């Protein structure tokens, strides 16, 4: 009997918990071959790719999970964590705020709230004109103590290039 998409997803989660990220990624990919609309598999794929250091594909996986389910608390949290690692603090703030609006009492909500408050205390806010619902947002900042406009455009260009938007990425530079 062949494994189902949910079987592959479950095994992928077990591999991830055992720090076997390459094997977890294979399981998540297998689940997605069987069911390309399985939000949790996209989210798991993003988490495994992040652990393996492939940030562009991880971001794309989180974006796909959020396209499928814009109310995925886990995907918003994971995308925020990745963006924070990439020093895209303003969009991380947006992800954390969105996650907390969806599930203010989730088990890890206190940690997300702490991260959000720390970023806000450093002066990072949601970017003007658009939420961070995908990797094609334009980042603006007027706080010279946080990030220069040049750095913001550089980061935006890199994000777009990593997402495969070469024309948009090139325009940012």
C-alpha positions, 0 to 999 in steps of 0.5 A: 500500500502506498503512503498517502500525502498525510502519511508522508507529512507525518513522517516528514514531521518525525524526521524534522523533530529528529533533526533529519532535515534532508529526509524531512524535506524529501517527505514533505516533497512526496506529500506535495506530489500527492497533494500539491495543496497541502498547506502543512506540507508547504509549511514543513517544506519551508521549515526544512529548507530554512534549517538547510540554509536555503532561504529563498526556497523556504520563503517561497514555500511559506508564501505558497502555504499562505496563498493556500491558507491565509489564516495559517498561524504556523506559516505566518510565524515561520515566515516571520522568523525567516524574515527576522533571520534575513534582517527584514524586520519590518515585514517580520513585524507584519507577519507576527502581527498577523499571526497574533491576530489569528491566534492570540492564545496559541501555545507559542504566542508569548514568544511571538509577542516577545519577538514582536515587542522587541522589534517594535522597541527597536523602531521597526513597524509594518511597511507603509502601503502594503502588508507582507503577504508575499515576497513582492512587497516594497519596504519603506523606512524613515527611521535612520536608526533602523535601516537606511533606504538603500539597505531596504531597497537592497533587501527588497531586491534580494527578496525578489531575486530569491523569489524568482522575480528577476525584473522586479529585483533588478528594479530595486537595485 
